[in-house]
Each structure stands twice: as C-alpha cells, then as structure tokens.
Amino acid sequence: MTSKDKDGPSNGHYILKASSIARAHTILAYTAFTSALALGLLLHYKKIVKNGIAGYPEEWFPSVSATIGDWYPERNVFQIVIALTSGPRIALVSLLYFLQRSNESSLPAIVFVSGIIRTLSCGGWVYITSSDDHDAHDIFMITYIVLNLPWMVGGIYSTTKKCPSVRRKRSVIASAFFLAIVPLVYFFIQHKVYRIPGAYTHYSFFEWGLIFFDVLYDACAEEEFRLNNLYVAIGDLKSVNGSAAPTQVKYIHIGGSPSRHERSESPKIRSHPASNWVASLVSLHRPYVSFTSDLYLSYIFWSIFTSLIPTLFYFSVWELAIAGSELALFSTLSPIWLSIPTILNWAHTRGGQTIMRLLSFSGVAAYILQSPLHRLFLVAFATSAAMIPQVVSWADNPGYQSITTGLGLMLSSLSKHVNHSNNPVWPFIDERSGGYNKEGLLLAFLALYEFFTRPDEEGQSPESEKNAAEPVSTTHWLLGALPLGSFIFILHSLVADPSTLIAWSWTGYENGRPRGPLPHLHGSLTLLCQSIGLLIALQAVTRSKVPLLANPLWFVFGSACSYVMYTYRNWSGYLGGLGLAIFVMGSLPLILHNASSTRAVFKTSFTAMLVYCLLALANVWTVAYAFVPGGVYLRERTDLVIMAQMACLVPAFEWPALGNRQSSATALTSTISSCTRTALALMSIVAMLASLYRLPATPVQPFRPGHRILRAGIWTIHFGIDNEGRDSQRRVMNLIKGMELDVVGLLETDLHRTVYGNRDLTRVIIEDMGYNVDLGPGPNSHTWGAVLLSKFPIINSTHHLLPSPHGELAPAIEAVLDVYGTSVTVIVSHNGQEEDPLDRELQSKELARIMSEAYPRPVIFLGYVVTRPHAPRPNPYQILVEDGNVHDVDQEDHDRWCEYILYRGLYRTSYARISRSTVTDTEMQVAQFVLPRHGRGVTNDTESARYLRSRKEGLPPQHWFPMAYYGNQRWGGVNGHFYHVFDTPLYYAIPEGAEI
C-alpha cells in the first residue's frame, strides 16, 4: 500500500504490510534451496551424493552442504538468492522484536539477539562451504542449529496473546525440528565414526527436514503480523496519520521522526523514546544480576557439598577399611546449631547468611593446601558453614529456592560435562588437573558482594517472603524431613553428573556398535531432561500450582522410572533414568514446600541431613561390604537403597487415605521466570555443543598402523585419586600417551558413586587421545570397576561378575577387537584379595574357561591377580596359565604379585614395567605383540622360540619402547615414571619362519 501527499514529493510516504516481508522471506528461502537441489540433481547427481565413505549407489541423495557448496552453477545460484533473502530475514527478526518486546520480560530481546546471530551464522555456513573449510563450515552450521533452541522456544513464549493459532503452529513445527535432530545425530555418528555406507543418505533426509521446518517456522511470522495489523511506514509520519491508511493498526515508522507533540497525539503509533528505553534497561538490570548471583552461589554450594565425600574417602581407600575420616560426613548435620534461637534468628538475616557463605568459600580455597588431611578439615568446615544458610533459604522461600537449587545443581553437572567429568572448583582439582579454582573464587566473591548489597526490593518482595515463610497450614516435621533428606541424596547420587545414569545402563558393544549411550556423546541428553523437569517445576511455581505435583500419579511415574533404570540396561535402562531425571527436577518445589510448611527449621533440616547421611552410608555399604562392619546385610542390595529413598518421598505426596494438605506457594515474578528459561536454554545449548565438539573428527587409529603391532598395558589406578589426594586423570593419560599404548586395561575405575564424586576417569583420555572405550560393569553391579581402552574397533564385549561367595565382587571385561582384520580377545579383570582363597580360585577358573573357549582366537589377558608366579593350585597362576591355555608374558619375572599379562596366538616382542610415581599404588606393566599374517597362526609356539631374548637393536625401531623412560628415582624418566625392576624393557626376537 502506498500513497503520496498532494503537497509534493517532500511529503511522500509508503505503507507496507509487515506480512508481505515475512512472505517474501519464505518464498526466497525455499527458492534458494529448491533451485540448488534441482540444479544439483540435474547436473551433478553422482558427484554431490558422493562422500568420503561411499558414493552412488550406496549413497543416493545429497546432503545440504554438498548441494549448495560444491559445484557451479547451483552454488552460485543459491548464494545469490540467499543474499536476497538476508534483507527480509533481518527485517523479519527486527519486526518480531518490535511487536513482542515488553518491559516485563527480557525474553523478546534474547530471541532478537539469537535471531541476529543465527542469521549471521547462516551466512557463515552458506558462504564458507565444506569444500572451502570443513571445520569452519561445521562450526557455523552447528551454531545455527543450536541457536534455533532460544529462537524457537523463546519465539513460542513471546508470541503475542492474540495469536494462539500461531503459538500452536510454532510449537508443532519446533517440536518436529528438534525431534529430527535425534536421528540426524545418530546417522551422522554412523557415517562419521562407524563409516557405514549409506548412512549419510539417511542423514541427508533429516538435514533437509531441518531446513524445511526452519523456514516453515519463520513463515509463521506472516500470520502473526497479519493478525496484529502490523505495517511499516516509510516517510513523513504526519502524512501517514492524515492519509487514508488503515485504522486500528500498528505502525513501525522509518524516517521523518515526528515531534514529541505529534507522538502524544497519535495513539496508533508505537513510540518508545530512547530515554525511556535506557531508563527501562537500567531498572531491569539489577534483578538479572541478582538472579545470576543466586544461581552462582547455588553452584558453589553444590560444588562444596559434592566435594566432601570424595575428599574424606581418600583415606578410606588407602586403609581399605573405616579410617575415621568418615566422621567428616556428619559435618552436614550442622543445622543442629539452628536449635539455638539466637543463631536461628541470625541465620535468617542477610548479614548472617553472608558471613556463613563467606566462610563456606574456604572449601573452594582448600585446593591451595597440599596435605589431604588439611584439605579434609577445611572442606568439612566449609560444608558445615554452607548447610546453614542453605536450609534457612529453603525454609524462607521454597518456591524461588527450588528453582535456583535445581539450576545450581545443573550448572555443577554441566561444568563436569564440559570439563572432562570434573567440577573445576573442587578442592581436590587444581590447575594441573583441569581446575579453575581462582576464577571460581573470584566469581563467588563478586556474587556474594551482590547478595550483600542487594536492595530489599530485589527478588521476592517482603510480602512474598513473609507469605513464603508463613505457610497457610503446617506439616509434621518428620513428614517434611524424610522426603527432603532422601531427595538431597537422590540429587547427589544420580543426577549430579550427566553420565552417571549412562553408567548404570552400560553393557558394552555388539556387532561393532555400542549397545547403549556413550557418556561423552550422550551425557547432554541427561541435562536436557533435567531442563524439562525444571521447566515443569517452574510452571508449577509460577502459576502457584505446586500442590498439583503432589498427585500420587506423579510419584508412580517416578517410581516406575526408578524400577526401569535399576532393572533394564542399554537404551531401555537409560530412558528410565531420563524419566527419573525429569521426575526429580520437577519435584523440587514440592519437596521444599513440604519441608518449609513444617515451620520447624531445626528439626526438619537436621533430620533430613541425618536421613541423607544414612542413605549415603548404605549406598557405600552395598559395594564396600567386605571392608565395613555389618556389610553382609547390604551386600549388593542397591535395590533396598532405591526402595528406601523412594519410600521416604511418600509423605510429600497427597494420598486420598491420608487426606489432603493445603500449602501456599508464592508465584515467581515474570523476570525470574524469564531468567530461568534463559538459563535452561543456555545450559542445554552448551551441553549439546560440548557433545558435538567431542564427536571424533577422524576414525580412531593405532599408534603404529601398517606394522601389525599391538602394544598393551595394565594399570590399577586407585579410583583416579593420586597419592596427594588429587584427581589423576591427566597424569594417567600422560603415561599412556608416552608409552603409546594401543590397548589399555584400567582397574579400580567405577567412580560413579558419591564417594568418588560421580566421575568418569576415561573422559580426558578418550576425548584428547581418541580411544574406543568399554566402561565395564556399572555402579549397580557393585564392583570396583574395570575399563578397556582400545585403538582398535571393539566388535563385541561382555561384562562378567566373577564368582565371589565371600569377598568383594570381581569384574571382568571380555572383548573381541578387530586388530588389523584379525579378531583378538582381550580380557581385563580384577580378582579378589588374598583373604578370600575360595573366591580367587573360583574367579581364576572362570577366567580360564573364558580364555579357553576363545580358542583359536589370539588372547591377551590384562589382570589384577594377586599371586606369586608359578604358584600351584588353588592359587590363581597355575589355573589361569594351564586351564586357560595361555603363556605368561615372561615366566622368569619372579618379582610380581598383583598385575599379570598373559597371551596366546601372538608373537611377544617386548615387555616392561614402569614405576607408578605418585599417581597410584601400583606400577604399570606393558607388553608389545606382533600379529601373525592374516589367516595364519603362530608357527612355532615352543618355549625356546618364545624366549629368544634380544637387544633392542636386534629389532626394528617400531618395536622399541620410548627411550625417555630410562632412569631411576634420582634422574631420568618422565614425570617420575621410569623402567624399573629390570631397569630396561625386555626384548624378544621373532622366531625364524614366523609369518608376519
């Protein structure tokens, strides 16, 4: 629509329907992609369907990247049309912001910013093609896809109220878009990691689907503009008002700014003076900063709280018994001080909470101390100080605190997901092991300063705080304490790390593929489900509908998910765990409101933490039963712990037979709701980006490809804590990298327990060095853990729980590896201790059976055996060697006790023992083997042929172990590691006539 004033061109103006801009964007965008696809299929079909794995006919449909970026003229046509699309696209994003912006919410501004960045990243992957720079193209593409989360989700919530049909359409399209990402990532992994021909064609269909849904979502803006009668006026605004323009419409004016008087007389014009906008921004600034500070203080609380048990358990591990340090767990019972009215009243004040939180920061600063005992004292004190303001805050403002508590836990979990499964501010992590303690402390001080200087009106109003502190009705303190204590334990034990639920479900490989999710690739799914659960909690609190969460059906859902998680494995078990994550995070407001309604802060919080301590100890007793008093009663009974923790939640729900309990809930402000959604969106984006970043860029390759050499090692790494009480992941990785090991067996590795910090000590190794990994039996198998790392594809793997009638359960991994086209069986095991001779005998017989039945495949055994060499039956050595039909790596090495390497069907060329330094309490043993020619076996397996000792110069250099590790405790070696016992590796010549 255009019109011209009769006074002349100086008063000319133009009026344009905003819906026309949206329609132009849709037409141009679809034209760009469809024209490129049509030209590509017509002119370069077989070229654009070909990729690095396969071509036509295995691959028969092109990807978006190949279509738009590889060939003339489709590349040029696409870039020209997409350039024409950029104008309407930026206009569309801007018009949506002007239509939806509000002083009550920052969400439209976030949507606007994400939309602009999304548009710029689109230009990145359009004009930098995969042929130009594959990494840059992928980064821009991934950024574009990830930014669709705030763009679409935020756009749905920002849709104007008069457009419910638009909101519904956007919800359906956005759901289809995000659901399509799941198979997209799956087929991308099949193509990129497993190199399966044809997988990229399936990937391409979903990639084109994302394009279709993406443009279709933006097309919904046309209907929203039309329903809101939105127009763009270009020219003199006065002439627009006096023209025959449509009435009851909204104008966005460009050019010829009117005077203030004209604006005041024109109610139809949307006017936002710059001064008002700046003032509005300033007034909104403090609530966002306050929310961010509360979120970070919650993160610090969870960081300190989850660091206590790993810090104290260091001593228990060294003693293999109760060491007395376990008493530090009871520092969580510090709410007992709230029984003193003076302290309780002081803890309710801002000054009191500031002082206690400041004291708790000593737990983060404890990383400076070198003594593990001194660190434990300081962390226990910090935990004691942190608990008091936390439980008081839960009681005073359960609605708001339920959100910040959940977000703080998720931020802690996310920091571990990004930082190789370690929280960067834990006191037993320092800068050498991936810590950012100084930066974490600085941010903590800034957040606490903001908290202390916060105006009284920030956050919840005094009236709201009063309502939250004085519920309408009360609950008996015991009925509030039981659910709270159990709930804290569930949060800590199951969802404090995104890969813990994966470890519960993991069973290994089948036909060359994992049977279930992988921690470093799929951990982000746990965080996404936690986000969904917290969104449910947010809706309940925002709309004052917390009692709806008390419906028994919600509890039944959580119980069913717990059962599935415990009973099933692989994806089925993990899906149960994801459901439990949703239930747990969604129930946060219910549990805190239930505890708050007791009006008895001391009794409720103290009893709750006592329940937490009992459940934490019971959880340890299920696996450490051989070393603790009364362990026989909870041996392998994780099921009892799960039933107990769910039973403790029962009082929080409204059961018809018990009558209904009414509880008040203060609704959150729109600012807090908006900030929460933004925080959840950002955490989800970062989690997904971290997982996508960890996708291997190239297939895993052995260190010496082409020589048919396999170098294997065994190491007991003492639960990833070194002799100084610090995380040892990187130190373990450095020795594995230095020795260039292709296959590694690691023992004492199941760290997905509260006592070890719910960690995964393989993360640094597999992400920085590129290994296939089998995590071994999970925490619900009640072993100390075993891990297999392999530079070769894992064809199949089986987890064994070896017979253990008296002592600790012994884990074993039986894996078949594809080593240069030859199937090789590798076994990693951890036998029981010498105190249980029957266990060791039965375990050895089972391992011997596994090795014997693997014949005629070559076998490598990497195990913790605890026996003297050549010890007769019923000791393990003779059983393993004779019944298993294997050879000792060197039967003349008489100075061994724990670790052994056995083999069959291979030529052993070298063997070495490397000192442990201060990483653990056990040395590393390594051996190198050469595979016979494919389809052939060992031609001479006699003892004389196996013991043709040689100097290293008698073998090709690729058989030599690294020279840098020659040395002793005084000189030489690398990071305290050196060849010991023999002071050099042992080398063995390959017998004459060997076919290799």
N, C-alpha and C positions, 0 to 999 in steps of 0.2 A: 504494500500500500504506500503510495507516495502522493504528495500534494505540494503545491507551490503557492506561496502568498502572492497576491496580486500586486503588492508594492514593489516587487522586483526580486532579483536573484539573491540579494543580500538577506532576505528573509525566508529563503527556501528551506525546506525540511523534508526528511524522508522518514517514514514509519515502516518498520519491517517486523513481521511476525517472528518471534523467537523460535516457534515450532518449525519454521522454514529452515532455520540454521541447523537444527537437530536433524531434519530430514536430509538436508544436503550432506551432512556428515555421514549418515548411514549409507546413502547412495554411493558416495565417493569411496568409502571404506570397502564396501562389498565389491565395488567395481575394481578397485586396485587388486584385491586378492583373486577374484574370479578371472580377471583378464590375464593375470600372470599364470594362473593354473591352466587356463585354456591354451595359452601360447606354449607353455612348457610341455603339456601333454602332446600337443600337435607337432612341435618342432624338435624336442629333445627328450622324448619319453624315456628311453633306456638310460640316458645319461643322468637324468635327475632322480631316477629310482635307485641308482647305484650308490652304495656307501662303502665304508672301509671294511665291512664284513662280507657283504654279498651284493649281487646285482640281480637283474632280471634272469629267470622267472621267480627266484625266491623272494626278491623284493619287487613289488609291482605297483606301489603307489608312493608318490613323492612326499617328502616332508615339506613343511612350510619354508624352512631355511633353504633347502635345495631349489625349491620353486622360485623363490623371489630373489635369490642371490647369486646363482651360479652362471647363468647364460644370458646372452643377448638374443632377442630384444626384450624377453619377459622381465629381466631385472630392471631395465631402463624404463619400461612402461610402468611397472609397479612403483618405482621411485618417483616418477613424475606425478602419478595420480595420488600417491600417498602424501607428496608435498602439497598438493592442492587440498588434501584433507586436513592438513595441520591447522589452517585458519579456522574452519568451522569447529575443529576439535577444541582448540584453546577457547574459542568463543563459547562453546557448549559448557566447558568446565567453569568458566567465569560466570555465565548466566545462571548456572545451578547454584553457585555460591551466593550471588546477589539475591536469588529467590529464596534460599533456605537459611541464610545467616540469621543469627539470633544473639542477643546479649545474654541469654540464659545458658547457652551451650557453646563450647568450642568445637563441637563435632563437625559442623559445616566447614570451619576453617581447616580442620585436619583433612577432611575429604578434599577440599580445594588444593591444599599443598600436595597431597598424594596424587591427585589428578594431574597437576602440572609436572611433577617428577615422573609420573607414569608416561606422560606424553613425550617428555624428553628422552626417557629410556627407550621408548618406541623408535624414536629417531636413531638411537644408538644401534639397535639390532637390525634396523632397516638399511642403514647406510654403511654399517660395518658388518659385512656378511661373514658367514662361517668360513668362506674361502679366503677372505682378507685376513681375519684374525679370529680363530675359532674360540679362544678363551674370552676375548672381549665381547664377541657376539653372544656367547652363552651367559656372561655376566649381565649384560643388558637385558637379555631375554628373561633370565630368572628374576631380575629386579622388577621387570614389568609384570610378570605373573604374580610375584609376591605382593606387589603394591595393589593388586586387584583386591586383596583382602580388606584393607581400610577403605578403598574406593567403593567396593560393592557393599560391604557390610555397613560402612558408615553412610553410604548413599541410601540404603534401605531405611535406616533410622532417621535420616534427615529429610526424607520425603515429606512434602507439605501435607497437612492434615486433610485437606480437601481432595486428596488423590489416593484413596485407599486401593483403588484398582492398580495404580502404578506401583504401590508398595508390594502388592501381591505378585505382580509380574516380575518385579525386580527380585523378590525372594525366590521365586521358582527358577529364574534364569541363573541367579548367583549360585543356588544350590546345585544346579546342573553343571555349572562351571567348575566348582570346587570338587564335586564328585568325579568329574572327568580327570582331575589331576591324579587321583589314586591309580587308575590303570595306566595313565601316562607315565608316571614314575616307574611303575612295575615293568612295563615294556622297555623303558629306557635302560633300566638295570639289566634286563635280559639281553639287550643289544650291547650295551657298553661294557658290562662286567663279564657276562657269560658268553658274549659273542655268538648269539644264536641267530642264524639266518632267518629272515622273515619277521623277526621281532620289530624291526624298525618300521615296517609297513603298518603293523598294528599301532605302533606309537604314533605314526603319522596321522592316522584317522582321529585319534584323540587330540592331537595337536591342532588339526583343522577344526575339530569341535570346539576347542578353546577360542579360536578366532571367531567362529560363528556366534558363540554365546557372548563373547566380549563385545562385539559390535551390536548384537541384539540388546544387551543390557543398556548400552549408551543410547540406543534408539528409543528407550522408554522415556527419555527426557522430552521427546516431541509431545507426548501426551500430557506430561506434567506442565510443560509450557502452555499448551493449549487450554487445559483446564484452569490454569491460573490467569488466563488472558494476558500473557506477558508479551510486551512489544519492545522493540529497540527503536528509539527516536534519535535521528541524526539531524542536527541543525539547530535553529533557534527555538529554545524551549517555549518561549511566549507564543510563537506562531503555532507550535504544536497544540497548546492549550486552546487557542482560539480557532483551530481548524475543525474540520468535520471528522476528527478522529474518533475511534470507538470510545464510548464512555464506560465507566466502571472497569477500567483496565489498569495494569501496572506498566509503567514505562521505565526503561533504563535509558537515560539521556546521555548522548555523546556530543560534545561541542556546544559552544554558546552558553556557558553556565549562567543561570539566572541569578538575580539578586536575592538577598535574604527575604525581602518583602514578597517577591514573586513566589518563593518557595512556600512561605507561610500561607499564601492564598490558594495554593494548589494542592489540595489533599490527595489528588490522584497520583502525584509524583512521589516516588520513593526517594527520600532525601536522607542522607547520612553524612552530615558535615564532618570534616576531618578532625576538628577539635573534639567533637563528641565521641568519635571513634577512638581517638587516643585516650580520652578520659575513661572510656569503657574498658579499653585494654588494660590500663593501669589498675582499675578497680577489680578486674578479674585475675590479675597477676598473682596476688598472694594466695588465694585458695589453691591454685595449681601447684605452687611451690610447697604449700603446706601438705598437700596430698603426696607429693613426691617425697618429702621428708619423712612422712609417716610410713610410706612404702619402704624406704631405705632403712629406717630404724627397725621395721619388722624383719627385713632381710638380715640385718645384723643380729637380731635376736635369734633367728633360726640358725644362723652360722655358728653362733656361740653354743647354742643348745645342742646342735648335732655334732659338735666337736668334742663334747665332754667324754662320751663313752669311748670313742677311738683313742683319746688321749690316755684314759685310765687303763684300757685293755692292753696297752703296750706291755705293761708289767705282768699281766696275767699270761700273755703269750710266752714270755720268756720263762716264767715259772712253770707253765703248763699245770697250773693249779690256782686256787684262790690266793692272791698275793697281798691282800689288804687294801690295795688301791681301789678295789670295788666299792669301798665305803664312800668314795667321792661321788658316786651316783646319787647319794642321798642329799647332795647339795641342792638338788631340785626340790627338796622339801622346805626350802627357805620361806614359803608362805606361812610357816608356823609363827614367824615373827609378827604376822598380822593379827595374832591373838591378843596383842597388846594394843589397846585402843589408841594410845598416843602415836604409835608407829603406823597404825592403820589410817588414822586421820592425816598424818604427814604424807603417807604414800599417795593419798588422793590429791594432794596439792601438786601444782606444776613444778614447784621447786624441788619437792621430794622426788618426783619421777625423773627430773633432770639429773639430780645427783646420782640416783641409783643407776640410770642408764650410762652416765659418765663412768661410774665405777665398773660397769659391765664391759666397757670397751677394753679393759685390761685383758680380757680373753682374746681379743684380736691382737693386742700388742704382745702377747705371750710368745709370739714367734721369735722375738729377739733372744729369748733365753735359750741357752744351749743344753741345759740339763732337762731330761724328760720329766724328772720328779718336780723340778721347779715349775715347769710349764703346767703340770697337772694341778699343783696348788693354785696357780693363778687362774686357770680355766675353771676350776671348781668354784673359786671365789666369784669369778665373773658370772658363772651360771646362776649362783645363788643371788647375786645382785640383779641379774636380768629378769628373774622369775617374778620378783615383787611388783615392779611397775607393769609387767605384762598381765598378770592375773587381775590387778586392780583395773586396768584398762578394759579387760574383758568384762568385768562386772559393771563398770560405769557406762560403757557404750557398746553393747554387744553387736548391734547392727553394723556400725561403721567398722568396728574392730574385726568382725568376721571377714569383711572384705579385705582389709589391709593385712590381716594374718594370712589369708589364703594367697594374696599376691606376694607377700614376703617369702612364703614357702616356695611358690612357683619361681620367684626370682633366684632363690638359692638353688633350686633344681636346674633352672636354665643356665646359671653360671657354671654348674658342674658339666652340663651337656656341652657347653661351648669350650670348657677348659679341661678336656680330657678326663672327665668324671671327678675332678677335684674342685672343691669350693676355694676360690682364690684367696679368701681371707681366713681360712682355717689356721690355727696356731701351729699345726704340725706341717704346714706348707710354707715354704719360703720362696724367694725369687729364683732359687736354683731348681725348684720343683714346680714352677708354674704359678707361684703366688704373687698377688698384688696387694700385699698387706699394708704398705704405706699409703697407697692410693685409697684403699678401703677405709683406713683410719681417718684420713683427711675428709673424705665424704661423710663419714659418720659424725665427725665434729661439726661439720657445716650443717648437717641435718638436725643435730641436737641444738645447735645455736638457733636455728629457725624455730624449732619447737619451743624453746625457752622464751624467745622474743615475740612469739605469735600473739597478735591481738586476741582478746577474749572472744570477739565475734567470729573469728575464723573457725571453720569446721562446723561442728554442730552448735547450734545456739544454746545459751544457758537453759532455756526452757526445754529444749530437746534433751540436753544432758540430764536434766532433772527427771524427765519422763523415763529416760533410759535407766537411770539409777534407781528409780522407784517404780517397779512394775506393778501392774494392777493387782495381780494375785501372786502368791508365793508357792514354791515347791519345796518339799523337804530337802535339806541339804545333801543327804545321801543320794537321793534320786537325781540331783544335779551333778554330784561329784563322780559317780560311776561312769556316766556317758562321757564326761569331759576327760577324765583320765584315760579311758580306752581310746577316745578319739585322738588325743595327742599321740598315743602310741601308734595308732594306725597311720597317721600322717607321717610320723618319723620312720616307721619300718617299711612302708610300702610305696609312698609317693614322694619321698624326699630326694629321689634320684629317678630320672625318666627311664633308666634301663633296668631298674630292679624288677619290674613286672615282666620284662622280657626274659631276664634270667630265670624266673620262676617257670617259664613255659618252654625254655630251650631244650631241644633233644638232639641237635646235630644236623647232619646232611644226609640226603638221599638222592641218588642219581645226579650227583654233581651240584645240587642246589640245597640251600638251607630249608629245613622243614618249617621253620618259623621265622619270626622277625629277628633282625640283627640290631644290637644295641646302638652302634654308631650311625646306622642308617634310619632306624625306625623309632628311636627314642623320642623324636619330636611328636609322634602320634600320642604318646602319653601326655605331653604338655598340652596338646590341642584338646584332648578330652578333659584335662583339668580345667582348661579355659571354659569349655562348655559347662562343666559343673559349676564353676564360679559365676558364669552368666546366669545360671538358674538361681543361684544364691542371691545375685544382685537383683534379679527381678523380684524375688520374694521380699527382700528388704526394701527396695524402692517403692513397692506397692503395698507395703505393710501386710504382706501375706505370708509371713514366716510360719504361722500355725498350719498352713497347707503342707509344709514339709513334714509335719508330724503325722501325716497319714500313714497308717500301717503298711499300705501297699508300697510306699517308698522304701520302707525298711525291708520288705520282702524282696524288692528289687536288689538292694544292696547285699542281702544275704545270699540270694541266688548267684549274684556275680562273684561273691567270695567262694561259693561252692565250685563254680565253674573254673575259677582261677586255680583253686587247690587241686581239683580232680583231673582236669584236662591239661593237655600240653599243646605245644606249637601254636598256630594261629587261634585255635579254639580257646585255649587257656589264656592267651594274651587278650583276646576280645573280652573274656570275663574280667580280666584285670582292668581293662579300659573302662568297662561298665562300673567297676568298683571305684575307679578314679573319679568318674562323674558323680557317683553317689557321695563319696567322701567330701569332695569340694562343695557340692550342692547342699550338704547338710551342715556346713559350718555355722550359718546363722541360727539354725535350730539348736545346736548343741550349746552355743554360747548364750543364747537367750534362755535356754533351760537352766543353765548354771547361774546366770545372773538373777533369775527370778527367785532364787533361794534367799536372797538378801543376807547370806552368811558367807562373806568373802573368805574368811579364815578357814572355817570348817570345809567349805566346798573345795577351795583350791588346794588345801593341804591334803585332803583325802584323795582328790583327783590325782595329784602327783604321786601319792603313795600307790594308787592303782597303776599308774604308768610304770613306776619302778618295779612292781611285782610282775607286770606283763613283760617288761624288758628282760628281767632275770629269767622268767620262764622261757622266753624265746631263746636265750642263750643256753639254757639247760637242755633244750631239745637236741643240741648238737655237741655240747661240751660235757655230756653226761658222764664220760669216763674220767673227768678231772674234778668234778664237783660233788659235794655231799647230796645225797638224795637224787642224783641224776637218773637213776634207774626208773623213777616214776614218770619222768617226762621224756625218756629216750624216744626220739623220732616221733614225738607227738605234737607236731605243729598243728595238727587238726584240733587238738584240745585248746591250743592258744587262740586259734581263729574263732572257735566256738565261744571261748570266754570273752574275747574282745567284742564280738557281735552281741553276746548276751548282755554285756554291760551297757550297750547302746539302747536296750529295750526301754528303760524308763523315760527316755527323751521323747518317745512317740505316744500318741493318744490311742489307747486301746479301749474299745467300747466297754469291756467288762470293768475297766478301772475308772470310767467316767472321763469327761473332757476337762482339760486345764486351759483356761484362757490366759494368754500372755500378750502384753503390749509390745509393740515394736515401732521404733521411731523410723519414719521414712527418711531415706537419704535425699540430699539435695540433687538437683539436676547436674550441678557441676561435678559432684563426686561420682555420679553415675557415668557421666561422660568421660571423666578421667579413668575410671575403672575399665570401661570398654576400650579406651585408647591403650591403656597399659596391657590389657589382654591381647589386643591386636598386635602391638609391637612385640610382645613376648612370643606370640605364635609365629610372626614373621621371622624373628631372629632364630627361633628353633628350626624352622623349615630351611632357612638359608644355611644354618650350620650343617644340617643333614645333607643338603645338596652340595655344599662345599666339600663334604667328606666322601662324596662319590668318587671312586678311583678314576683318575684320568686315563690311565693305561692299565692293561692287564698285569696281574702280579707275575713277576719273573724271578727265577732263581738267580743267585749271585754269579754262578758260572755256567750259563747256558751253553750247550753245544759240546760239553766235555763229559756228559753223563755222570757228573759228580754230585753227590748229596752230602752236605755237612750237617750233622745233627748234634743237639746238645740237650742236657737235662740239668735243671736247676730248681732247688727248693728255695723260694724267695720270701718265706716268713711273713705272708699276708701283706706284702707291699709296704712294710714299715722297716726302715733300716735300724742299725744299732743305735743311732742317735734319736730314734723316735720320730723320724720324718718320713714322708712319702718317698718311695724309692723307684717309682715308675721310670723316670728318666735315667736313673743310674743303671737299672736293669736293661733298658733299651740300648744304652751306650755300649755295654759289653756285648750284647747280641749283635749290634751293628759292627763292632770292632772285630768280632770273630767271624762275621759273615755267615751266620747260620741259616740254612735253608729250612730246617725243621727243628722246632724247639718244644720241649716238654717243660712246662712250669707247674710247680706243685705248691700247695697251700695258697690257693688263689681265689676261693669263694669269698668275696668281700661284700656281697650284697646282704649285709646284716648291719644292724645299728652299731655293733661293736667295732666294725671296720669302716664305718662312715658311708655304707651303701655305695661302694666304689667299684670300678671296673679297671683293674690294673693293666689290661691289654690295650686300652684306648690309645695311649701315646704310641705304642709300638705299631699297632696295625694302621693308625692314621698317618704316622710320619714315615714308616718304613714299607708299608704295603705287604700285609700278610693275610692269608685266609685264616680264620680263627674258629676253633671249636671251644666254647667256654666250659664244656664238661658239665657234670651234674649240677643242678641249680641249688639254691638255698633250701628248697623244700625237699631235697634229698639227704640233708643232714650230714654232709661230708665237709672236709676242709678244702676240697676243690682241686681240680686239675684242669690244665689248659693245653691245647695243642695249637701251635702256630706253624703255618706251612706256606712256603713259597710255591708249592705245587698245588694244583686243584685237589680238593677233597671230594672224592667220589661218593663215599658212604662213611658214616661214623655211627658208632653205637656206644652208649654210656652204660657202664656196668657198676653195680653196687656189689662189691666182693663180699663173700660170706664173713660176717663179723658177729658171732654169737655173744661175745663178751665185751670186746673193746669198741673203739671208735669205728664208724663205717669207713670203708676204704673205697675210694673212687677209682675208676679206670676208664680211659677212652680207647676204643678200638676203631681205628680209621684206616680206610683204604685210599691211598694217594695215587694220583696219576703222575708218575715220575718219568718224564721223557717217553711217555707212551706205555710204560710198564706199571702194572698195579703192584704197589708195595704196601704191606700192612705195617702200620706204626701203632704202638701201644704205649700209652702214658699212664702210669699208675702210682698210687701212694698206699703202700701196705701199712698195716697196723704196727704198733710198738712191740718191743721185745717182752713186755709184761704180759702179753696175751699170746702164748705159743700156739694154742689151738687156732686162733684167728689167723695167724701168719701162715700156718700150714694149709688151712683151707683156702685162703686167698691165693697162695702160691699154686695150688693145684688148679684153681680156676683159671689163673693166668696162663699156666702151662697148657691147659686144654684149649684156650683161645688161640695160642700160638701154634699148637699142633694142628688144629683144624684149619688154620690158614694155609697150610702146605698145599700146593708147591709155591705159593707166592713168597717173595722175599719178605723178611720180617725185621723190623728194628724195634727193640724194647727199650724204653726210657723210663726207669722206675726208681722209686724210693723203697728199698727192700729191707734194710736193717738186718744184715747178716754178715758173717765173715766169708771171704772167698773159700770155696771148696767145702763149706760146712755141710756135713752129711744130713740126711733126713732125720727128723722132720723139719730141719731148718730150710729156709726158702731156696738157698742157692742150688742145691742138687736137684730139687724138684723142678725149678724153672729151667735149668740147662738141659737136664736129661729128658724130662717129660715134655718139655716144650720144643725139643729138637732144635736148640739154638746154641750159638757159641758165645762165650764171654769175649768182650772186646779185647781183653788182654788177661789171660788166666794167670800170668806171672806177676800181676799187680796185686800184692797181698795186703796192701795198706788201704783197705776200703771197708766201709761199714754201712753207709746209708744208700748212696746212689750207685746204680749199675746201668751199663749199656750192654745189651745182648743183641745178636743179629743172626741172620741166616740168608743164604742166597745172594750175597753181595761180596765184593772184594773190599776189605777194610785196608785203607792206605795210611791212616794216621789216627792218633789218639792223644789227647792232652787233658790235663787237669789244671784249672785256673783258680787262683785263690779268690776268696769271697770279698776281700777288702772289708768295709764296714757295711756292706749292703744287706747282708743276711748272716745266718749262722752256718751256712753250708756252701761248699765250693761248687763251681760249675764243671761238668765233665762234657767233653766234646769228642766226636769221632767223625771221620770222613770215610765215605764209601764210594765205590765206583760200580755202576750197574753193568751187568753183562750186556752184550749186544741184544737188541730187541728180539725176543723169541728164543733166546739161548739162555742157558743157566751157567752156574759156576762149574768149570771143567775139572778143577782139582780142589777138593774141599778137605784134604788131609791136614793134619796138624802141622806138618813140616811146610806145606805150601802156604798155610795161613801165617806162619811166623818167620817169613823171610825178612828179617829186620834190615833196615836200610838207613843210611843218612839221607837227609832231605835232598841233598844234591843228586841223589840217585833217582829222584822222581821229578817229573815236570813241575815247574813253578806253581801251576794252579793247584797242586796238592799240598803246598806249604801252608802252614798256619802263619798268622801275622808275626813278623819279627819284632814288632813294637812291644810285645808282651814278655820278652825275655827280661829277667830282672829278679829282684827279691824285695824284702821289706825295706831295705835301705836305699836302693837305687833301681832305676829302670821300671819297666811295667807301665801300665796306663791306668790312671785313677785308682791306684792301689791294687790293681789286678795284675798278676804275673803267673807264668807257668811255675808250678811248684810240684812237690813230691819228686818228680824226675828232673826238675829244673829246665825241662825242654819237652816239646812234643815227641812222641814216639812215632817212627815211620816204618812202613812195611812195604816191601816190593810186591808188585803184582806177579804172580807165578807165570812162568813161560806157558804158552799155549792158551792163555786166557783170551776169550773173545769179547772184546770191549769196543 
